[in-house]
């Protein structure tokens, strides 16, 4: 496996947000229950279990806008980082109740995008809820691109972000109806129908008729989870196993 001394992927939006948040910290961030040893700066895993060489960065019609709770970008188990690895047009902003990043407001007002807040419809006004996404159209160059707004944090944090962010009130709310249960193993919700952020992004891509990107993100999440848990338990990686094979196959398409 590569270590962080090897060629690293270019910093993306979540990587930059993490660096900004670390610069404001008065003391080092220690992940609860995680390893305290050296981590690769490109993927946040132990250098022996690095996945930087496996990163499948893709151009997509859709974009992702991550609005992240205060320390979310610092957590090694955060999967918003994986979205930024895979989806080229990913933007990331820290959330605060009393201030809004002007760059976020500019993005939301950019005419190329149709922002959609991704959140369970049962928690918002019924008239805001949609369950479909405008599909890419080669016949209409002026059609807006979907921009999925993902509130990245714990369930209480995400709920607070939605309630306390009036600048999001004008956008439709995409309410996902997923048939599968969450496969995420690093941080568990009390409910199996609560998905991690990368799973939500993959479901959004699938709804936007970007099946290859959706499947690739899902496969990359599985590889990341496997490497993370193997590193945590000081076990080796089998790069020829099923999860790696699936990701490699998708990267060749």
GUVO-393617 format. One record per residue (C-alpha): x, y, z; residue in one letter; residue number from 1. Coordinates in Angstrom, 3 decimals. Example, Ala and Ser with C-alpha at 12.3 -4.5 7.8 and 13.67 -1.06 7.14 Angstrom:
2
<rec><X>12.300</X><Y>-4.500</Y><Z>7.800</Z><code>A</code><pos>1</pos></rec>
<rec><X>13.670</X><Y>-1.060</Y><Z>7.140</Z><code>S</code><pos>2</pos></rec>
This chain:
253
<rec><X>0.000</X><Y>0.000</Y><Z>0.000</Z><code>X</code><pos>1</pos></rec>
<rec><X>1.073</X><Y>3.562</Y><Z>-0.613</Z><code>X</code><pos>2</pos></rec>
<rec><X>2.029</X><Y>5.761</Y><Z>2.270</Z><code>X</code><pos>3</pos></rec>
<rec><X>1.710</X><Y>9.501</Y><Z>2.463</Z><code>X</code><pos>4</pos></rec>
<rec><X>5.211</X><Y>10.029</Y><Z>1.112</Z><code>X</code><pos>5</pos></rec>
<rec><X>4.009</X><Y>8.714</Y><Z>-2.254</Z><code>X</code><pos>6</pos></rec>
<rec><X>2.080</X><Y>10.846</Y><Z>-4.746</Z><code>X</code><pos>7</pos></rec>
<rec><X>-1.065</X><Y>12.110</Y><Z>-3.024</Z><code>X</code><pos>8</pos></rec>
<rec><X>-4.275</X><Y>13.156</Y><Z>-4.760</Z><code>X</code><pos>9</pos></rec>
<rec><X>-4.736</X><Y>16.905</Y><Z>-5.108</Z><code>X</code><pos>10</pos></rec>
<rec><X>-6.463</X><Y>18.441</Y><Z>-2.071</Z><code>X</code><pos>11</pos></rec>
<rec><X>-10.226</X><Y>18.646</Y><Z>-2.514</Z><code>X</code><pos>12</pos></rec>
<rec><X>-12.941</X><Y>20.688</Y><Z>-0.789</Z><code>X</code><pos>13</pos></rec>
<rec><X>-13.195</X><Y>18.536</Y><Z>2.345</Z><code>X</code><pos>14</pos></rec>
<rec><X>-9.417</X><Y>18.274</Y><Z>2.623</Z><code>X</code><pos>15</pos></rec>
<rec><X>-9.176</X><Y>22.084</Y><Z>2.530</Z><code>X</code><pos>16</pos></rec>
<rec><X>-12.012</X><Y>22.495</Y><Z>5.043</Z><code>X</code><pos>17</pos></rec>
<rec><X>-10.257</X><Y>20.082</Y><Z>7.389</Z><code>X</code><pos>18</pos></rec>
<rec><X>-7.022</X><Y>22.069</Y><Z>7.102</Z><code>X</code><pos>19</pos></rec>
<rec><X>-8.877</X><Y>25.305</Y><Z>7.868</Z><code>X</code><pos>20</pos></rec>
<rec><X>-10.571</X><Y>23.759</Y><Z>10.891</Z><code>X</code><pos>21</pos></rec>
<rec><X>-7.292</X><Y>22.336</Y><Z>12.198</Z><code>X</code><pos>22</pos></rec>
<rec><X>-5.701</X><Y>25.765</Y><Z>11.875</Z><code>X</code><pos>23</pos></rec>
<rec><X>-8.355</X><Y>27.142</Y><Z>14.251</Z><code>X</code><pos>24</pos></rec>
<rec><X>-7.914</X><Y>24.368</Y><Z>16.823</Z><code>X</code><pos>25</pos></rec>
<rec><X>-6.129</X><Y>25.122</Y><Z>20.078</Z><code>X</code><pos>26</pos></rec>
<rec><X>-5.234</X><Y>21.464</Y><Z>20.609</Z><code>X</code><pos>27</pos></rec>
<rec><X>-4.839</X><Y>18.347</Y><Z>18.426</Z><code>X</code><pos>28</pos></rec>
<rec><X>-8.031</X><Y>16.528</Y><Z>17.433</Z><code>X</code><pos>29</pos></rec>
<rec><X>-8.123</X><Y>12.946</Y><Z>18.762</Z><code>X</code><pos>30</pos></rec>
<rec><X>-10.697</X><Y>10.660</Y><Z>17.190</Z><code>X</code><pos>31</pos></rec>
<rec><X>-12.731</X><Y>8.849</Y><Z>19.816</Z><code>X</code><pos>32</pos></rec>
<rec><X>-11.959</X><Y>5.134</Y><Z>19.827</Z><code>X</code><pos>33</pos></rec>
<rec><X>-9.613</X><Y>5.438</Y><Z>16.858</Z><code>X</code><pos>34</pos></rec>
<rec><X>-5.939</X><Y>4.810</Y><Z>16.437</Z><code>X</code><pos>35</pos></rec>
<rec><X>-3.575</X><Y>7.458</Y><Z>17.782</Z><code>X</code><pos>36</pos></rec>
<rec><X>-0.693</X><Y>6.681</Y><Z>15.397</Z><code>X</code><pos>37</pos></rec>
<rec><X>0.351</X><Y>8.398</Y><Z>12.170</Z><code>X</code><pos>38</pos></rec>
<rec><X>-2.277</X><Y>8.825</Y><Z>9.436</Z><code>X</code><pos>39</pos></rec>
<rec><X>-1.939</X><Y>9.436</Y><Z>5.717</Z><code>X</code><pos>40</pos></rec>
<rec><X>-2.865</X><Y>13.062</Y><Z>4.976</Z><code>X</code><pos>41</pos></rec>
<rec><X>-4.531</X><Y>12.003</Y><Z>1.732</Z><code>X</code><pos>42</pos></rec>
<rec><X>-7.036</X><Y>9.447</Y><Z>3.070</Z><code>X</code><pos>43</pos></rec>
<rec><X>-6.789</X><Y>9.657</Y><Z>6.897</Z><code>X</code><pos>44</pos></rec>
<rec><X>-5.917</X><Y>5.957</Y><Z>7.209</Z><code>X</code><pos>45</pos></rec>
<rec><X>-2.783</X><Y>4.360</Y><Z>8.597</Z><code>X</code><pos>46</pos></rec>
<rec><X>-0.038</X><Y>4.646</Y><Z>5.932</Z><code>X</code><pos>47</pos></rec>
<rec><X>0.122</X><Y>0.833</Y><Z>5.788</Z><code>X</code><pos>48</pos></rec>
<rec><X>-3.583</X><Y>0.768</Y><Z>4.809</Z><code>X</code><pos>49</pos></rec>
<rec><X>-3.638</X><Y>3.864</Y><Z>2.564</Z><code>X</code><pos>50</pos></rec>
<rec><X>-6.230</X><Y>3.975</Y><Z>-0.254</Z><code>X</code><pos>51</pos></rec>
<rec><X>-4.946</X><Y>7.050</Y><Z>-2.114</Z><code>X</code><pos>52</pos></rec>
<rec><X>-3.905</X><Y>4.950</Y><Z>-5.118</Z><code>X</code><pos>53</pos></rec>
<rec><X>-7.448</X><Y>3.554</Y><Z>-5.342</Z><code>X</code><pos>54</pos></rec>
<rec><X>-9.229</X><Y>6.903</Y><Z>-5.527</Z><code>X</code><pos>55</pos></rec>
<rec><X>-11.710</X><Y>6.945</Y><Z>-8.476</Z><code>X</code><pos>56</pos></rec>
<rec><X>-12.214</X><Y>10.657</Y><Z>-9.234</Z><code>X</code><pos>57</pos></rec>
<rec><X>-15.097</X><Y>11.062</Y><Z>-11.726</Z><code>X</code><pos>58</pos></rec>
<rec><X>-16.646</X><Y>13.900</Y><Z>-13.730</Z><code>X</code><pos>59</pos></rec>
<rec><X>-20.412</X><Y>13.950</Y><Z>-13.080</Z><code>X</code><pos>60</pos></rec>
<rec><X>-23.361</X><Y>16.017</Y><Z>-14.232</Z><code>X</code><pos>61</pos></rec>
<rec><X>-24.454</X><Y>16.366</Y><Z>-10.604</Z><code>X</code><pos>62</pos></rec>
<rec><X>-22.634</X><Y>18.284</Y><Z>-7.909</Z><code>X</code><pos>63</pos></rec>
<rec><X>-22.423</X><Y>17.750</Y><Z>-4.161</Z><code>X</code><pos>64</pos></rec>
<rec><X>-22.543</X><Y>20.531</Y><Z>-1.563</Z><code>X</code><pos>65</pos></rec>
<rec><X>-21.510</X><Y>19.350</Y><Z>1.890</Z><code>X</code><pos>66</pos></rec>
<rec><X>-22.497</X><Y>21.571</Y><Z>4.811</Z><code>X</code><pos>67</pos></rec>
<rec><X>-20.541</X><Y>20.079</Y><Z>7.672</Z><code>X</code><pos>68</pos></rec>
<rec><X>-20.961</X><Y>20.264</Y><Z>11.434</Z><code>X</code><pos>69</pos></rec>
<rec><X>-18.074</X><Y>21.837</Y><Z>13.329</Z><code>X</code><pos>70</pos></rec>
<rec><X>-15.699</X><Y>18.879</Y><Z>13.788</Z><code>X</code><pos>71</pos></rec>
<rec><X>-17.114</X><Y>16.542</Y><Z>11.137</Z><code>X</code><pos>72</pos></rec>
<rec><X>-14.287</X><Y>17.185</Y><Z>8.674</Z><code>X</code><pos>73</pos></rec>
<rec><X>-11.777</X><Y>16.219</Y><Z>11.382</Z><code>X</code><pos>74</pos></rec>
<rec><X>-13.216</X><Y>12.755</Y><Z>11.985</Z><code>X</code><pos>75</pos></rec>
<rec><X>-11.264</X><Y>9.964</Y><Z>10.232</Z><code>X</code><pos>76</pos></rec>
<rec><X>-14.500</X><Y>8.019</Y><Z>9.787</Z><code>X</code><pos>77</pos></rec>
<rec><X>-16.244</X><Y>10.887</Y><Z>7.988</Z><code>X</code><pos>78</pos></rec>
<rec><X>-17.537</X><Y>9.754</Y><Z>4.590</Z><code>X</code><pos>79</pos></rec>
<rec><X>-18.093</X><Y>13.208</Y><Z>3.131</Z><code>X</code><pos>80</pos></rec>
<rec><X>-14.364</X><Y>13.009</Y><Z>2.375</Z><code>X</code><pos>81</pos></rec>
<rec><X>-15.056</X><Y>9.981</Y><Z>0.163</Z><code>X</code><pos>82</pos></rec>
<rec><X>-17.678</X><Y>11.901</Y><Z>-1.805</Z><code>X</code><pos>83</pos></rec>
<rec><X>-15.116</X><Y>14.611</Y><Z>-2.540</Z><code>X</code><pos>84</pos></rec>
<rec><X>-12.638</X><Y>11.910</Y><Z>-3.567</Z><code>X</code><pos>85</pos></rec>
<rec><X>-15.052</X><Y>10.481</Y><Z>-6.135</Z><code>X</code><pos>86</pos></rec>
<rec><X>-17.308</X><Y>13.331</Y><Z>-7.336</Z><code>X</code><pos>87</pos></rec>
<rec><X>-15.196</X><Y>16.013</Y><Z>-8.956</Z><code>X</code><pos>88</pos></rec>
<rec><X>-17.707</X><Y>18.837</Y><Z>-8.407</Z><code>X</code><pos>89</pos></rec>
<rec><X>-17.907</X><Y>18.576</Y><Z>-4.626</Z><code>X</code><pos>90</pos></rec>
<rec><X>-18.025</X><Y>21.679</Y><Z>-2.442</Z><code>X</code><pos>91</pos></rec>
<rec><X>-17.655</X><Y>21.741</Y><Z>1.347</Z><code>X</code><pos>92</pos></rec>
<rec><X>-18.476</X><Y>24.391</Y><Z>3.941</Z><code>X</code><pos>93</pos></rec>
<rec><X>-18.455</X><Y>24.494</Y><Z>7.700</Z><code>X</code><pos>94</pos></rec>
<rec><X>-21.765</X><Y>25.311</Y><Z>9.378</Z><code>X</code><pos>95</pos></rec>
<rec><X>-22.321</X><Y>27.945</Y><Z>12.037</Z><code>X</code><pos>96</pos></rec>
<rec><X>-25.616</X><Y>29.240</Y><Z>13.382</Z><code>X</code><pos>97</pos></rec>
<rec><X>-24.557</X><Y>32.878</Y><Z>13.414</Z><code>X</code><pos>98</pos></rec>
<rec><X>-22.658</X><Y>33.179</Y><Z>10.129</Z><code>X</code><pos>99</pos></rec>
<rec><X>-22.839</X><Y>31.907</Y><Z>6.561</Z><code>X</code><pos>100</pos></rec>
<rec><X>-19.830</X><Y>31.500</Y><Z>4.297</Z><code>X</code><pos>101</pos></rec>
<rec><X>-20.290</X><Y>33.977</Y><Z>1.393</Z><code>X</code><pos>102</pos></rec>
<rec><X>-18.851</X><Y>31.328</Y><Z>-0.942</Z><code>X</code><pos>103</pos></rec>
<rec><X>-21.725</X><Y>29.010</Y><Z>-0.002</Z><code>X</code><pos>104</pos></rec>
<rec><X>-24.319</X><Y>31.680</Y><Z>-0.796</Z><code>X</code><pos>105</pos></rec>
<rec><X>-22.583</X><Y>32.370</Y><Z>-4.108</Z><code>X</code><pos>106</pos></rec>
<rec><X>-22.691</X><Y>28.687</Y><Z>-4.990</Z><code>X</code><pos>107</pos></rec>
<rec><X>-26.395</X><Y>28.422</Y><Z>-4.155</Z><code>X</code><pos>108</pos></rec>
<rec><X>-27.072</X><Y>31.416</Y><Z>-6.410</Z><code>X</code><pos>109</pos></rec>
<rec><X>-24.960</X><Y>30.145</Y><Z>-9.313</Z><code>X</code><pos>110</pos></rec>
<rec><X>-27.398</X><Y>29.786</Y><Z>-12.261</Z><code>X</code><pos>111</pos></rec>
<rec><X>-25.832</X><Y>26.550</Y><Z>-13.504</Z><code>X</code><pos>112</pos></rec>
<rec><X>-27.079</X><Y>24.670</Y><Z>-10.417</Z><code>X</code><pos>113</pos></rec>
<rec><X>-30.470</X><Y>23.509</Y><Z>-9.131</Z><code>X</code><pos>114</pos></rec>
<rec><X>-29.938</X><Y>23.070</Y><Z>-5.384</Z><code>X</code><pos>115</pos></rec>
<rec><X>-31.835</X><Y>20.240</Y><Z>-3.670</Z><code>X</code><pos>116</pos></rec>
<rec><X>-31.669</X><Y>19.823</Y><Z>0.105</Z><code>X</code><pos>117</pos></rec>
<rec><X>-31.462</X><Y>16.096</Y><Z>0.878</Z><code>X</code><pos>118</pos></rec>
<rec><X>-33.458</X><Y>15.349</Y><Z>4.018</Z><code>X</code><pos>119</pos></rec>
<rec><X>-36.384</X><Y>13.138</Y><Z>5.119</Z><code>X</code><pos>120</pos></rec>
<rec><X>-39.578</X><Y>14.742</Y><Z>3.880</Z><code>X</code><pos>121</pos></rec>
<rec><X>-41.477</X><Y>14.034</Y><Z>7.099</Z><code>X</code><pos>122</pos></rec>
<rec><X>-39.583</X><Y>16.886</Y><Z>8.796</Z><code>X</code><pos>123</pos></rec>
<rec><X>-40.406</X><Y>19.692</Y><Z>6.333</Z><code>X</code><pos>124</pos></rec>
<rec><X>-43.482</X><Y>21.242</Y><Z>4.776</Z><code>X</code><pos>125</pos></rec>
<rec><X>-45.133</X><Y>18.834</Y><Z>2.357</Z><code>X</code><pos>126</pos></rec>
<rec><X>-45.109</X><Y>21.341</Y><Z>-0.509</Z><code>X</code><pos>127</pos></rec>
<rec><X>-41.288</X><Y>21.432</Y><Z>-0.474</Z><code>X</code><pos>128</pos></rec>
<rec><X>-40.834</X><Y>17.680</Y><Z>-0.845</Z><code>X</code><pos>129</pos></rec>
<rec><X>-39.759</X><Y>16.081</Y><Z>-4.127</Z><code>X</code><pos>130</pos></rec>
<rec><X>-38.707</X><Y>12.504</Y><Z>-4.839</Z><code>X</code><pos>131</pos></rec>
<rec><X>-37.279</X><Y>12.845</Y><Z>-8.332</Z><code>X</code><pos>132</pos></rec>
<rec><X>-34.238</X><Y>14.594</Y><Z>-9.798</Z><code>X</code><pos>133</pos></rec>
<rec><X>-33.943</X><Y>16.366</Y><Z>-13.168</Z><code>X</code><pos>134</pos></rec>
<rec><X>-32.057</X><Y>13.954</Y><Z>-15.415</Z><code>X</code><pos>135</pos></rec>
<rec><X>-29.120</X><Y>15.072</Y><Z>-17.621</Z><code>X</code><pos>136</pos></rec>
<rec><X>-30.251</X><Y>16.173</Y><Z>-21.079</Z><code>X</code><pos>137</pos></rec>
<rec><X>-28.008</X><Y>16.462</Y><Z>-24.109</Z><code>X</code><pos>138</pos></rec>
<rec><X>-30.805</X><Y>18.339</Y><Z>-25.914</Z><code>X</code><pos>139</pos></rec>
<rec><X>-30.990</X><Y>21.205</Y><Z>-23.437</Z><code>X</code><pos>140</pos></rec>
<rec><X>-27.629</X><Y>22.776</Y><Z>-22.732</Z><code>X</code><pos>141</pos></rec>
<rec><X>-29.296</X><Y>25.420</Y><Z>-20.559</Z><code>X</code><pos>142</pos></rec>
<rec><X>-30.809</X><Y>22.875</Y><Z>-18.169</Z><code>X</code><pos>143</pos></rec>
<rec><X>-29.582</X><Y>23.296</Y><Z>-14.623</Z><code>X</code><pos>144</pos></rec>
<rec><X>-27.398</X><Y>20.661</Y><Z>-13.006</Z><code>X</code><pos>145</pos></rec>
<rec><X>-28.572</X><Y>19.060</Y><Z>-9.759</Z><code>X</code><pos>146</pos></rec>
<rec><X>-26.643</X><Y>20.258</Y><Z>-6.707</Z><code>X</code><pos>147</pos></rec>
<rec><X>-27.326</X><Y>17.934</Y><Z>-3.799</Z><code>X</code><pos>148</pos></rec>
<rec><X>-27.033</X><Y>19.702</Y><Z>-0.443</Z><code>X</code><pos>149</pos></rec>
<rec><X>-25.980</X><Y>17.168</Y><Z>2.193</Z><code>X</code><pos>150</pos></rec>
<rec><X>-26.073</X><Y>18.148</Y><Z>5.878</Z><code>X</code><pos>151</pos></rec>
<rec><X>-23.094</X><Y>16.219</Y><Z>7.178</Z><code>X</code><pos>152</pos></rec>
<rec><X>-23.173</X><Y>15.508</Y><Z>10.895</Z><code>X</code><pos>153</pos></rec>
<rec><X>-24.967</X><Y>13.442</Y><Z>13.489</Z><code>X</code><pos>154</pos></rec>
<rec><X>-28.743</X><Y>13.232</Y><Z>13.194</Z><code>X</code><pos>155</pos></rec>
<rec><X>-29.305</X><Y>15.949</Y><Z>15.871</Z><code>X</code><pos>156</pos></rec>
<rec><X>-26.685</X><Y>18.173</Y><Z>14.206</Z><code>X</code><pos>157</pos></rec>
<rec><X>-28.217</X><Y>17.753</Y><Z>10.747</Z><code>X</code><pos>158</pos></rec>
<rec><X>-31.694</X><Y>18.514</Y><Z>12.085</Z><code>X</code><pos>159</pos></rec>
<rec><X>-30.413</X><Y>21.676</Y><Z>13.759</Z><code>X</code><pos>160</pos></rec>
<rec><X>-28.604</X><Y>22.749</Y><Z>10.593</Z><code>X</code><pos>161</pos></rec>
<rec><X>-31.817</X><Y>22.457</Y><Z>8.603</Z><code>X</code><pos>162</pos></rec>
<rec><X>-33.880</X><Y>24.394</Y><Z>11.179</Z><code>X</code><pos>163</pos></rec>
<rec><X>-31.310</X><Y>27.145</Y><Z>11.690</Z><code>X</code><pos>164</pos></rec>
<rec><X>-30.335</X><Y>27.765</Y><Z>8.046</Z><code>X</code><pos>165</pos></rec>
<rec><X>-33.028</X><Y>30.028</Y><Z>6.574</Z><code>X</code><pos>166</pos></rec>
<rec><X>-31.014</X><Y>30.442</Y><Z>3.358</Z><code>X</code><pos>167</pos></rec>
<rec><X>-31.999</X><Y>26.833</Y><Z>2.526</Z><code>X</code><pos>168</pos></rec>
<rec><X>-35.744</X><Y>27.434</Y><Z>2.933</Z><code>X</code><pos>169</pos></rec>
<rec><X>-36.259</X><Y>28.402</Y><Z>-0.711</Z><code>X</code><pos>170</pos></rec>
<rec><X>-35.026</X><Y>25.099</Y><Z>-2.100</Z><code>X</code><pos>171</pos></rec>
<rec><X>-36.920</X><Y>21.850</Y><Z>-2.651</Z><code>X</code><pos>172</pos></rec>
<rec><X>-36.228</X><Y>18.972</Y><Z>-0.281</Z><code>X</code><pos>173</pos></rec>
<rec><X>-35.306</X><Y>15.645</Y><Z>-1.872</Z><code>X</code><pos>174</pos></rec>
<rec><X>-36.698</X><Y>12.892</Y><Z>0.331</Z><code>X</code><pos>175</pos></rec>
<rec><X>-34.994</X><Y>9.572</Y><Z>-0.409</Z><code>X</code><pos>176</pos></rec>
<rec><X>-36.865</X><Y>6.298</Y><Z>-0.298</Z><code>X</code><pos>177</pos></rec>
<rec><X>-34.249</X><Y>3.565</Y><Z>-0.105</Z><code>X</code><pos>178</pos></rec>
<rec><X>-34.951</X><Y>-0.145</Y><Z>-0.189</Z><code>X</code><pos>179</pos></rec>
<rec><X>-31.646</X><Y>-1.307</Y><Z>1.232</Z><code>X</code><pos>180</pos></rec>
<rec><X>-30.486</X><Y>-0.961</Y><Z>4.823</Z><code>X</code><pos>181</pos></rec>
<rec><X>-27.344</X><Y>0.968</Y><Z>5.656</Z><code>X</code><pos>182</pos></rec>
<rec><X>-24.106</X><Y>-1.005</Y><Z>5.257</Z><code>X</code><pos>183</pos></rec>
<rec><X>-21.918</X><Y>1.546</Y><Z>7.060</Z><code>X</code><pos>184</pos></rec>
<rec><X>-20.001</X><Y>-0.041</Y><Z>9.941</Z><code>X</code><pos>185</pos></rec>
<rec><X>-17.790</X><Y>2.698</Y><Z>11.380</Z><code>X</code><pos>186</pos></rec>
<rec><X>-20.363</X><Y>4.810</Y><Z>13.207</Z><code>X</code><pos>187</pos></rec>
<rec><X>-23.811</X><Y>3.427</Y><Z>13.878</Z><code>X</code><pos>188</pos></rec>
<rec><X>-27.150</X><Y>5.175</Y><Z>14.068</Z><code>X</code><pos>189</pos></rec>
<rec><X>-29.817</X><Y>3.639</Y><Z>16.252</Z><code>X</code><pos>190</pos></rec>
<rec><X>-31.879</X><Y>3.166</Y><Z>13.083</Z><code>X</code><pos>191</pos></rec>
<rec><X>-30.846</X><Y>1.061</Y><Z>10.090</Z><code>X</code><pos>192</pos></rec>
<rec><X>-32.663</X><Y>3.449</Y><Z>7.726</Z><code>X</code><pos>193</pos></rec>
<rec><X>-30.294</X><Y>6.279</Y><Z>8.662</Z><code>X</code><pos>194</pos></rec>
<rec><X>-27.548</X><Y>6.307</Y><Z>6.049</Z><code>X</code><pos>195</pos></rec>
<rec><X>-24.012</X><Y>7.619</Y><Z>6.213</Z><code>X</code><pos>196</pos></rec>
<rec><X>-23.309</X><Y>10.656</Y><Z>4.039</Z><code>X</code><pos>197</pos></rec>
<rec><X>-21.576</X><Y>8.710</Y><Z>1.248</Z><code>X</code><pos>198</pos></rec>
<rec><X>-24.508</X><Y>6.285</Y><Z>1.020</Z><code>X</code><pos>199</pos></rec>
<rec><X>-26.893</X><Y>9.244</Y><Z>0.694</Z><code>X</code><pos>200</pos></rec>
<rec><X>-24.734</X><Y>10.745</Y><Z>-2.063</Z><code>X</code><pos>201</pos></rec>
<rec><X>-24.716</X><Y>7.435</Y><Z>-3.960</Z><code>X</code><pos>202</pos></rec>
<rec><X>-28.515</X><Y>7.246</Y><Z>-3.758</Z><code>X</code><pos>203</pos></rec>
<rec><X>-28.717</X><Y>10.812</Y><Z>-5.113</Z><code>X</code><pos>204</pos></rec>
<rec><X>-26.441</X><Y>9.968</Y><Z>-8.029</Z><code>X</code><pos>205</pos></rec>
<rec><X>-28.559</X><Y>6.937</Y><Z>-8.849</Z><code>X</code><pos>206</pos></rec>
<rec><X>-31.706</X><Y>9.095</Y><Z>-8.863</Z><code>X</code><pos>207</pos></rec>
<rec><X>-29.942</X><Y>11.484</Y><Z>-11.241</Z><code>X</code><pos>208</pos></rec>
<rec><X>-29.341</X><Y>8.624</Y><Z>-13.708</Z><code>X</code><pos>209</pos></rec>
<rec><X>-25.623</X><Y>8.479</Y><Z>-12.904</Z><code>X</code><pos>210</pos></rec>
<rec><X>-25.523</X><Y>4.781</Y><Z>-12.120</Z><code>X</code><pos>211</pos></rec>
<rec><X>-21.806</X><Y>4.302</Y><Z>-12.736</Z><code>X</code><pos>212</pos></rec>
<rec><X>-20.845</X><Y>7.109</Y><Z>-10.349</Z><code>X</code><pos>213</pos></rec>
<rec><X>-23.312</X><Y>5.796</Y><Z>-7.756</Z><code>X</code><pos>214</pos></rec>
<rec><X>-21.930</X><Y>2.262</Y><Z>-7.937</Z><code>X</code><pos>215</pos></rec>
<rec><X>-18.340</X><Y>3.530</Y><Z>-7.838</Z><code>X</code><pos>216</pos></rec>
<rec><X>-18.977</X><Y>5.613</Y><Z>-4.719</Z><code>X</code><pos>217</pos></rec>
<rec><X>-20.655</X><Y>2.643</Y><Z>-3.039</Z><code>X</code><pos>218</pos></rec>
<rec><X>-17.705</X><Y>0.394</Y><Z>-3.901</Z><code>X</code><pos>219</pos></rec>
<rec><X>-15.192</X><Y>2.998</Y><Z>-2.720</Z><code>X</code><pos>220</pos></rec>
<rec><X>-17.058</X><Y>3.288</Y><Z>0.597</Z><code>X</code><pos>221</pos></rec>
<rec><X>-16.803</X><Y>-0.486</Y><Z>1.024</Z><code>X</code><pos>222</pos></rec>
<rec><X>-13.052</X><Y>-0.405</Y><Z>0.348</Z><code>X</code><pos>223</pos></rec>
<rec><X>-12.544</X><Y>2.500</Y><Z>2.758</Z><code>X</code><pos>224</pos></rec>
<rec><X>-14.548</X><Y>0.737</Y><Z>5.477</Z><code>X</code><pos>225</pos></rec>
<rec><X>-12.548</X><Y>-2.466</Y><Z>4.996</Z><code>X</code><pos>226</pos></rec>
<rec><X>-9.189</X><Y>-0.667</Y><Z>5.167</Z><code>X</code><pos>227</pos></rec>
<rec><X>-10.282</X><Y>1.373</Y><Z>8.192</Z><code>X</code><pos>228</pos></rec>
<rec><X>-11.372</X><Y>-1.682</Y><Z>10.184</Z><code>X</code><pos>229</pos></rec>
<rec><X>-8.339</X><Y>-3.752</Y><Z>9.156</Z><code>X</code><pos>230</pos></rec>
<rec><X>-6.041</X><Y>-0.927</Y><Z>10.287</Z><code>X</code><pos>231</pos></rec>
<rec><X>-7.936</X><Y>-0.539</Y><Z>13.554</Z><code>X</code><pos>232</pos></rec>
<rec><X>-7.446</X><Y>-4.226</Y><Z>14.334</Z><code>X</code><pos>233</pos></rec>
<rec><X>-3.882</X><Y>-4.294</Y><Z>12.916</Z><code>X</code><pos>234</pos></rec>
<rec><X>-4.777</X><Y>-6.810</Y><Z>10.221</Z><code>X</code><pos>235</pos></rec>
<rec><X>-3.359</X><Y>-6.950</Y><Z>6.669</Z><code>X</code><pos>236</pos></rec>
<rec><X>-5.195</X><Y>-6.015</Y><Z>3.473</Z><code>X</code><pos>237</pos></rec>
<rec><X>-6.014</X><Y>-8.503</Y><Z>0.734</Z><code>X</code><pos>238</pos></rec>
<rec><X>-6.026</X><Y>-6.324</Y><Z>-2.381</Z><code>X</code><pos>239</pos></rec>
<rec><X>-7.458</X><Y>-9.211</Y><Z>-4.414</Z><code>X</code><pos>240</pos></rec>
<rec><X>-10.633</X><Y>-9.675</Y><Z>-2.382</Z><code>X</code><pos>241</pos></rec>
<rec><X>-14.200</X><Y>-9.021</Y><Z>-3.543</Z><code>X</code><pos>242</pos></rec>
<rec><X>-14.470</X><Y>-5.375</Y><Z>-2.432</Z><code>X</code><pos>243</pos></rec>
<rec><X>-11.243</X><Y>-4.389</Y><Z>-4.211</Z><code>X</code><pos>244</pos></rec>
<rec><X>-12.180</X><Y>-6.377</Y><Z>-7.314</Z><code>X</code><pos>245</pos></rec>
<rec><X>-15.551</X><Y>-4.602</Y><Z>-7.553</Z><code>X</code><pos>246</pos></rec>
<rec><X>-13.967</X><Y>-1.153</Y><Z>-7.290</Z><code>X</code><pos>247</pos></rec>
<rec><X>-11.269</X><Y>-1.981</Y><Z>-9.846</Z><code>X</code><pos>248</pos></rec>
<rec><X>-13.869</X><Y>-3.266</Y><Z>-12.303</Z><code>X</code><pos>249</pos></rec>
<rec><X>-15.871</X><Y>-0.057</Y><Z>-12.003</Z><code>X</code><pos>250</pos></rec>
<rec><X>-12.760</X><Y>2.082</Y><Z>-12.484</Z><code>X</code><pos>251</pos></rec>
<rec><X>-12.123</X><Y>0.340</Y><Z>-15.816</Z><code>X</code><pos>252</pos></rec>
<rec><X>-15.554</X><Y>1.211</Y><Z>-17.205</Z><code>X</code><pos>253</pos></rec>
